Amino acid sequence: MAEHNELGIKGEAIAAEYIVKKGYKICHKNYRYKKWEIDIVALKDDLLIVFEVKTRQSEFMAGPEITVTRAKQKTIVRTTHEYMLEYDIDLEVRFDIISIILNEKTLEIDHLEDAFYALL
């Protein structure tokens, strides 16, 4: 497996642990619809929260959250719509980003609530 894939898997595991410790109930990890994916879907306070997890080894160029482009946001929103249809969910949705910097010396977690909105 490519090194960046392994880093992403580690980052998603760290994010899942963080989310649970913060009182969220994880419903799904790596939900797929066609070629699209949602990293983590969770519930808290009658909200459906969709997490995009971005993991990098450093913030050399910019934080990992910068890579959640407008196009990526649209695919997350579309995939969330399909998820809600498939599981017959009628809740308010919030889109969060968990940004992780992970290397031999550092573990930094930044949780950006309401990181973007479902504007297509």
Backbone as a chain_set.jsonl record, in Angstrom:
{"seq": "MAEHNELGIKGEAIAAEYIVKKGYKICHKNYRYKKWEIDIVALKDDLLIVFEVKTRQSEFMAGPEITVTRAKQKTIVRTTHEYMLEYDIDLEVRFDIISIILNEKTLEIDHLEDAFYALL", "coords": {"N": [[0.842, -1.172, 0.0], [0.481, 2.254, -0.731], [2.436, 4.841, 0.8], [1.108, 7.278, 1.412], [-1.529, 6.417, 1.477], [-1.516, 4.728, 3.702], [-0.974, 6.619, 5.689], [-3.318, 8.12, 5.533], [-5.209, 6.203, 6.374], [-4.354, 5.772, 9.011], [-4.8, 8.34, 9.985], [-7.618, 8.554, 9.751], [-8.383, 6.637, 11.623], [-7.421, 7.809, 13.977], [-8.975, 10.125, 13.96], [-11.551, 8.985, 14.227], [-11.399, 7.909, 16.823], [-11.035, 10.278, 18.266], [-13.484, 11.576, 17.691], [-15.369, 9.879, 18.92], [-14.578, 10.165, 21.597], [-15.377, 12.765, 21.966], [-18.058, 12.52, 22.2], [-19.636, 11.832, 20.028], [-21.619, 9.588, 18.053], [-20.589, 7.144, 16.008], [-21.794, 6.277, 12.871], [-21.174, 5.311, 10.312], [-18.176, 4.438, 8.577], [-16.141, 5.356, 5.906], [-18.196, 5.411, 3.885], [-19.501, 4.557, 0.785], [-20.621, 5.73, -2.359], [-21.174, 5.073, -5.575], [-18.331, 6.289, -7.132], [-17.629, 7.95, -5.117], [-16.905, 9.011, -1.727], [-17.585, 9.173, 1.768], [-15.842, 10.027, 4.613], [-16.365, 9.732, 7.488], [-19.438, 9.255, 9.143], [-21.542, 10.542, 11.567], [-23.57, 10.823, 14.578], [-24.917, 13.35, 16.699], [-26.548, 15.143, 19.168], [-29.086, 15.241, 17.8], [-28.248, 15.788, 15.217], [-26.91, 15.048, 12.024], [-23.68, 14.44, 11.347], [-21.18, 14.931, 9.036], [-17.986, 13.96, 8.412], [-15.014, 15.015, 6.962], [-11.86, 13.82, 6.668], [-8.593, 14.891, 6.808], [-5.265, 14.188, 6.456], [-1.894, 14.925, 6.983], [1.717, 14.993, 6.855], [3.008, 17.296, 7.503], [2.599, 20.896, 7.786], [3.68, 22.23, 5.679], [3.11, 23.514, 3.124], [0.408, 24.254, 3.424], [-2.36, 23.91, 5.679], [-3.981, 20.688, 6.039], [-6.755, 20.922, 5.653], [-7.151, 22.74, 3.62], [-7.194, 21.367, 1.265], [-9.757, 20.547, 0.829], [-11.551, 21.25, -1.5], [-13.887, 23.317, -3.383], [-15.069, 21.678, -5.319], [-14.662, 19.15, -4.145], [-16.19, 19.498, -1.861], [-18.737, 19.603, -3.024], [-19.002, 16.958, -3.972], [-19.002, 15.591, -1.551], [-21.35, 16.586, -0.403], [-23.269, 15.655, -2.267], [-22.912, 12.886, -2.007], [-23.634, 12.606, 0.649], [-26.334, 13.226, 0.459], [-27.257, 10.981, -0.98], [-26.645, 9.027, 0.904], [-28.412, 9.732, 2.977], [-30.849, 9.276, 1.699], [-30.656, 6.501, 1.218], [-30.625, 5.454, 3.836], [-32.894, 6.501, 4.887], [-32.973, 8.989, 6.331], [-33.87, 11.832, 8.132], [-32.696, 14.4, 9.135], [-31.072, 17.38, 10.333], [-28.057, 18.454, 8.779], [-24.557, 18.662, 9.298], [-21.413, 19.721, 8.152], [-18.194, 18.835, 8.785], [-14.644, 19.258, 9.132], [-11.861, 17.339, 9.879], [-8.664, 17.951, 10.595], [-5.502, 16.625, 10.469], [-2.207, 16.569, 11.583], [0.422, 14.497, 11.348], [3.299, 12.949, 12.336], [6.586, 11.634, 13.154], [7.167, 13.169, 15.396], [4.971, 14.69, 15.996], [1.501, 15.052, 16.723], [-1.223, 16.559, 15.785], [-4.497, 17.67, 16.071], [-7.139, 19.208, 14.516], [-10.335, 20.348, 14.704], [-12.74, 21.394, 12.635], [-15.727, 22.728, 12.88], [-18.846, 22.999, 11.097], [-17.598, 23.474, 8.63], [-18.125, 23.814, 5.952], [-20.952, 24.495, 3.797], [-24.019, 23.052, 2.514], [-24.237, 23.959, -0.281], [-25.051, 23.726, -3.497]], "CA": [[0.0, 0.0, 0.0], [1.254, 3.489, -0.811], [2.652, 5.483, 2.097], [0.073, 8.277, 1.684], [-2.741, 5.691, 1.845], [-1.338, 4.291, 5.087], [-1.115, 7.812, 6.515], [-4.747, 8.428, 5.545], [-5.888, 5.204, 7.208], [-4.008, 6.106, 10.405], [-5.494, 9.588, 10.311], [-9.04, 8.284, 9.945], [-8.518, 5.922, 12.902], [-7.224, 8.824, 15.021], [-10.168, 10.983, 13.926], [-12.676, 8.224, 14.781], [-11.201, 7.865, 18.276], [-11.284, 11.644, 18.734], [-14.917, 11.835, 17.565], [-16.056, 9.117, 19.97], [-14.257, 10.802, 22.88], [-16.13, 14.02, 22.031], [-19.473, 12.223, 22.407], [-20.344, 11.506, 18.792], [-21.866, 8.165, 17.793], [-20.24, 6.883, 14.615], [-22.744, 5.426, 12.135], [-20.452, 4.673, 9.2], [-16.851, 4.891, 8.148], [-15.862, 5.093, 4.493], [-19.415, 5.14, 3.118], [-19.273, 4.763, -0.654], [-21.698, 5.795, -3.343], [-20.463, 5.1, -6.858], [-16.888, 6.473, -6.914], [-17.473, 8.947, -4.068], [-16.803, 8.461, -0.377], [-17.63, 10.006, 2.967], [-14.915, 9.4, 5.558], [-17.06, 9.322, 8.714], [-20.776, 9.799, 9.392], [-21.825, 10.38, 12.994], [-24.728, 11.508, 15.149], [-24.781, 14.021, 17.987], [-27.544, 16.203, 19.411], [-30.067, 15.236, 16.704], [-27.613, 16.242, 13.979], [-26.069, 14.128, 11.268], [-22.429, 15.15, 11.071], [-20.345, 14.287, 8.035], [-16.603, 14.37, 8.629], [-13.959, 14.804, 5.976], [-10.613, 13.739, 7.428], [-7.404, 15.18, 6.001], [-4.057, 13.922, 7.232], [-0.63, 15.237, 6.336], [2.869, 14.874, 7.75], [3.414, 18.64, 7.919], [1.821, 22.005, 7.224], [4.682, 22.954, 4.894], [2.477, 24.421, 2.168], [-0.834, 24.733, 4.035], [-3.009, 22.864, 6.465], [-4.691, 19.683, 5.243], [-8.133, 21.32, 5.334], [-7.146, 23.534, 2.39], [-7.42, 20.473, 0.123], [-11.193, 20.291, 0.655], [-11.931, 22.261, -2.487], [-15.319, 23.47, -3.68], [-15.489, 20.459, -6.031], [-14.708, 18.079, -3.15], [-17.363, 19.778, -1.039], [-19.926, 19.198, -3.784], [-19.127, 15.49, -3.986], [-19.379, 15.19, -0.196], [-22.776, 16.917, -0.248], [-24.043, 14.712, -3.1], [-22.819, 11.562, -1.389], [-24.446, 12.687, 1.861], [-27.728, 13.146, 0.015], [-27.524, 9.571, -1.288], [-26.606, 8.319, 2.19], [-29.659, 10.024, 3.679], [-31.908, 8.56, 0.996], [-30.486, 5.064, 1.439], [-30.93, 5.101, 5.227], [-34.139, 7.185, 5.251], [-32.618, 9.909, 7.421], [-34.443, 13.172, 8.026], [-32.071, 15.215, 10.172], [-30.216, 18.459, 9.89], [-26.708, 17.954, 8.502], [-23.436, 19.574, 9.462], [-20.2, 19.235, 7.499], [-17.0, 19.178, 9.552], [-13.353, 18.755, 8.653], [-10.849, 17.046, 10.897], [-7.348, 18.116, 10.003], [-4.52, 15.961, 11.324], [-0.788, 16.587, 11.233], [0.943, 13.297, 12.003], [4.639, 12.501, 11.975], [7.281, 10.999, 14.274], [7.246, 14.072, 16.541], [3.785, 15.519, 16.153], [0.118, 14.673, 16.451], [-2.083, 17.723, 15.974], [-5.852, 17.47, 15.567], [-7.925, 20.44, 14.453], [-11.71, 20.019, 14.323], [-13.428, 22.568, 12.1], [-17.166, 22.512, 12.797], [-19.495, 23.817, 10.072], [-16.502, 23.871, 7.735], [-18.752, 24.297, 4.707], [-22.415, 24.312, 3.758], [-24.529, 22.258, 1.393], [-24.636, 24.811, -1.399], [-24.669, 23.145, -4.778]], "C": [[0.892, 1.242, 0.0], [1.319, 4.171, 0.548], [1.561, 6.498, 2.419], [-1.252, 7.614, 2.034], [-2.679, 5.223, 3.29], [-1.512, 5.46, 6.05], [-2.591, 8.189, 6.629], [-5.538, 7.479, 6.421], [-5.609, 5.474, 8.688], [-4.757, 7.358, 10.856], [-6.976, 9.376, 10.561], [-9.287, 7.534, 11.247], [-8.368, 6.896, 14.075], [-8.454, 9.717, 15.107], [-11.367, 10.266, 14.548], [-12.586, 8.166, 16.305], [-11.504, 9.225, 18.899], [-12.78, 11.944, 18.761], [-15.692, 11.131, 18.681], [-15.807, 9.747, 21.339], [-15.025, 12.107, 23.067], [-17.637, 13.793, 22.122], [-20.293, 11.958, 21.157], [-20.545, 9.994, 18.702], [-21.595, 7.932, 16.305], [-21.239, 5.897, 14.01], [-22.041, 4.643, 11.032], [-19.067, 5.281, 9.039], [-16.71, 4.489, 6.69], [-17.11, 4.656, 3.718], [-19.157, 5.481, 1.657], [-20.583, 4.799, -1.425], [-21.009, 6.045, -4.685], [-18.965, 5.251, -6.575], [-16.59, 7.456, -5.777], [-17.448, 8.288, -2.703], [-16.957, 9.559, 0.672], [-16.748, 9.301, 3.987], [-15.627, 8.866, 6.8], [-18.413, 10.024, 8.778], [-21.092, 9.515, 10.857], [-23.094, 11.133, 13.38], [-24.331, 12.167, 16.462], [-25.835, 15.112, 18.064], [-28.533, 16.342, 18.254], [-29.542, 15.858, 15.413], [-26.894, 15.071, 13.336], [-24.815, 14.915, 10.908], [-21.588, 14.314, 10.129], [-18.944, 14.863, 8.182], [-15.751, 14.044, 7.415], [-12.658, 14.867, 6.76], [-9.445, 13.954, 6.468], [-6.168, 15.038, 6.881], [-2.825, 14.23, 6.385], [0.493, 15.046, 7.353], [3.364, 16.226, 8.23], [2.462, 19.658, 7.314], [2.715, 22.861, 6.336], [4.032, 23.965, 3.945], [1.221, 25.053, 2.755], [-1.42, 23.586, 4.834], [-3.79, 21.912, 5.574], [-6.097, 20.105, 4.832], [-8.23, 22.135, 4.048], [-7.464, 22.656, 1.173], [-8.887, 20.092, -0.061], [-11.747, 21.42, -0.218], [-13.44, 22.335, -2.65], [-15.837, 22.218, -4.39], [-15.609, 19.282, -5.068], [-15.916, 18.26, -2.24], [-18.642, 19.328, -1.744], [-20.095, 17.685, -3.808], [-19.504, 14.967, -2.603], [-20.874, 15.441, 0.028], [-23.638, 15.945, -1.047], [-24.045, 13.312, -2.487], [-23.639, 11.52, -0.106], [-25.925, 12.578, 1.517], [-28.106, 11.689, -0.272], [-27.547, 8.726, -0.015], [-27.937, 8.498, 2.923], [-30.854, 9.349, 3.019], [-31.847, 7.062, 1.295], [-30.927, 4.639, 2.839], [-32.155, 5.832, 5.778], [-33.934, 8.101, 6.464], [-33.202, 11.284, 7.135], [-33.939, 14.011, 9.205], [-31.335, 16.374, 9.524], [-28.797, 17.911, 9.743], [-25.69, 19.066, 8.742], [-22.215, 18.925, 8.831], [-18.98, 19.766, 8.238], [-15.759, 18.637, 8.85], [-12.476, 18.489, 9.872], [-9.506, 17.039, 10.174], [-6.325, 17.534, 10.979], [-3.124, 16.135, 10.735], [-0.169, 15.454, 12.043], [2.316, 12.961, 11.447], [5.302, 11.934, 13.219], [7.235, 11.844, 15.546], [5.92, 14.726, 16.898], [2.501, 14.752, 15.906], [-0.726, 15.889, 16.803], [-3.428, 17.425, 15.332], [-6.57, 18.805, 15.63], [-9.306, 20.068, 13.922], [-12.417, 21.303, 13.908], [-14.91, 22.239, 11.944], [-17.764, 23.465, 11.765], [-18.473, 24.353, 9.081], [-17.004, 24.366, 6.392], [-20.224, 23.949, 4.754], [-22.822, 23.594, 2.487], [-25.085, 23.148, 0.289], [-24.138, 24.199, -2.686], [-24.85, 24.211, -5.814]], "O": [[1.933, 1.269, 0.657], [0.384, 4.091, 1.344], [1.123, 6.584, 3.566], [-2.031, 8.174, 2.806], [-3.667, 5.308, 4.02], [-2.126, 5.311, 7.107], [-3.057, 8.54, 7.713], [-6.443, 7.906, 7.138], [-6.516, 5.412, 9.517], [-5.278, 7.418, 11.97], [-7.535, 9.96, 11.489], [-10.297, 7.769, 11.911], [-9.11, 6.809, 15.054], [-8.923, 10.031, 16.201], [-12.119, 10.871, 15.313], [-13.587, 8.353, 16.995], [-12.157, 9.305, 19.94], [-13.288, 12.5, 19.735], [-16.568, 11.728, 19.307], [-16.726, 9.849, 22.151], [-15.295, 12.511, 24.197], [-18.411, 14.751, 22.123], [-21.519, 11.87, 21.225], [-19.736, 9.22, 19.213], [-22.3, 8.468, 15.449], [-21.494, 4.828, 14.565], [-22.292, 3.452, 10.847], [-18.831, 6.455, 9.321], [-17.12, 3.397, 6.296], [-17.085, 3.663, 2.991], [-18.657, 6.559, 1.337], [-21.506, 4.023, -1.182], [-20.362, 7.07, -4.898], [-18.389, 4.434, -5.857], [-15.428, 7.758, -5.507], [-17.905, 7.158, -2.535], [-16.524, 10.697, 0.489], [-16.894, 8.097, 4.201], [-15.506, 7.686, 7.128], [-18.525, 11.22, 8.507], [-20.931, 8.389, 11.329], [-23.615, 11.954, 12.625], [-23.53, 11.635, 17.231], [-25.991, 15.907, 17.137], [-28.783, 17.452, 17.784], [-30.313, 16.391, 14.614], [-26.339, 14.213, 14.022], [-24.894, 15.943, 10.236], [-21.316, 13.141, 10.387], [-18.735, 16.073, 8.092], [-15.774, 12.922, 6.909], [-12.385, 15.857, 7.439], [-9.333, 13.278, 5.446], [-6.049, 15.69, 7.919], [-2.738, 13.84, 5.221], [0.248, 14.95, 8.556], [4.058, 16.311, 9.243], [1.639, 19.339, 6.457], [2.53, 24.075, 6.248], [4.377, 25.146, 3.97], [0.997, 26.254, 2.6], [-1.018, 22.433, 4.678], [-4.213, 22.285, 4.479], [-6.582, 19.694, 3.778], [-9.303, 22.205, 3.449], [-7.952, 23.158, 0.161], [-9.225, 19.385, -1.011], [-12.323, 22.393, 0.269], [-14.175, 21.507, -2.113], [-16.934, 21.75, -4.087], [-16.554, 18.499, -5.162], [-16.587, 17.289, -1.889], [-19.524, 18.739, -1.12], [-21.212, 17.184, -3.679], [-20.253, 13.995, -2.497], [-21.572, 14.595, 0.586], [-24.647, 15.461, -0.535], [-25.077, 12.641, -2.462], [-24.271, 10.506, 0.194], [-26.68, 11.904, 2.218], [-29.164, 11.226, 0.155], [-28.371, 7.821, 0.124], [-28.513, 7.533, 3.426], [-31.771, 8.899, 3.706], [-32.866, 6.438, 1.59], [-31.534, 3.582, 3.005], [-32.423, 5.792, 6.979], [-34.629, 7.993, 7.474], [-33.047, 11.828, 6.041], [-34.681, 14.287, 10.149], [-31.019, 16.351, 8.335], [-28.386, 17.019, 10.485], [-25.926, 20.235, 8.435], [-22.009, 17.719, 8.961], [-18.755, 20.974, 8.313], [-15.829, 17.681, 8.077], [-12.373, 19.319, 10.775], [-9.258, 16.234, 9.276], [-6.287, 17.9, 12.154], [-2.893, 15.882, 9.553], [-0.229, 15.454, 13.272], [2.478, 12.719, 10.251], [4.64, 11.768, 14.244], [7.261, 11.302, 16.651], [5.769, 15.261, 17.996], [2.418, 13.916, 15.007], [-0.917, 16.207, 17.976], [-3.492, 16.981, 14.186], [-6.603, 19.453, 16.676], [-9.429, 19.534, 12.82], [-12.661, 22.186, 14.731], [-15.306, 21.557, 10.998], [-17.276, 24.578, 11.571], [-18.483, 25.534, 8.737], [-16.389, 25.231, 5.768], [-20.683, 23.212, 5.627], [-22.069, 23.536, 1.515], [-26.273, 23.087, -0.03], [-22.933, 24.159, -2.937], [-24.594, 23.974, -6.995]]}, "num_chains": 1, "name": "protein.A"}
